[in-house]
Amino acid sequence: MPDPRPTSAFHAANTDPAVTDRLVAALDAQAANPGVRRLREWAHTRLAARPGERALDVGSGTGSETRVLAAALAPGGAAIGLEPNPGLRALAEQRAADADSPARFLDGDALALPLPDADLDVVWCERVLQHLTDPARAVAEFARVLRPGGRVALLDTDWATFILHPAAPEIRPALAAVTQATAATPDAGRRLAGWLAEAGLTVDELGSDVLLHDPHTVSWPIVRGLGTAALGRNLITEEQRDRLHTDLTAAAEQGAFHLSVTMFAVIAHRPR
């Protein structure tokens, strides 16, 4: 049976240290974004992990939120980070050890969680579902491992909300196509509540925040790479790409550059 997950930098089979380094840099930069920090705080507050509970962080990446959960669950609780990428998992383990955190990390797949039914009080899953070709199946797994009364927090991006300015009107559809092609399920953010309801969970609260990028700290190779990718797919011309790069650079120098995308969060629970 073929692997249902798309080949990506996060795929379990990817062990290239250079790719892992780029992933870590990107995840750390995202974690520092004020919008990400606000939405995470909102979700943690409403998830209300308590001492003695068991929690799972699906697609734990660098382990930052696994450590947050571990601190909230102490004493007597357990926080597990599930991460298929071996490089990220090793880094998460090292950062947890450096922070003297009891968080622990396992290899595993969101589509087949290595846990028994009704084993957890809390599930956290952030920006993972967009990378899956069958996210509804993963959410059904989250519901399976939750105890009655258990809570889940899903956070994900909706790439249709991506804005890059200035960009000429005639090339905006091409840029939208390129950004949405970076995810297997680019509209994951707007579908979170629906997937939870389909899995038999009760939706409690919905939240969102805008990930607004500072033009002084944004990764220019990534931004310019959008134009290059659009050119590579024959969606724009070389002249249009060069004009885009010139306009973005000039806008950044004048304080008129804008790059943003919206991330959504949903809190739900398994009925008793």
Buried (B, 14 or more C-beta within 10 A) or exposed (E): EEEBBEEBBBBBEBEEEEBBEBBBEBBEBBBEBEBBEBBBEBBBEBBEBEEEBBBBBBBBBBBBBBBBBBBBBBEEBBBBBBBBBBBBBEBBBEBBEEBEBBBBBBEBBBBEBEBEEEBBBBBBBBBBBBBBEBBBBBBBBBBBBBBEEBBBBBBBBBBBBBBBEEBEEEBEEBBBBBBBEBBBBBBBBBBBBEBBBEBBBEBBBEBBBBBBBEBEEBBEEEBBEBBBBBBEEEBBEEEBBEBBBEBBBEBBEEEEBBBBBBBBBBBBBBEE
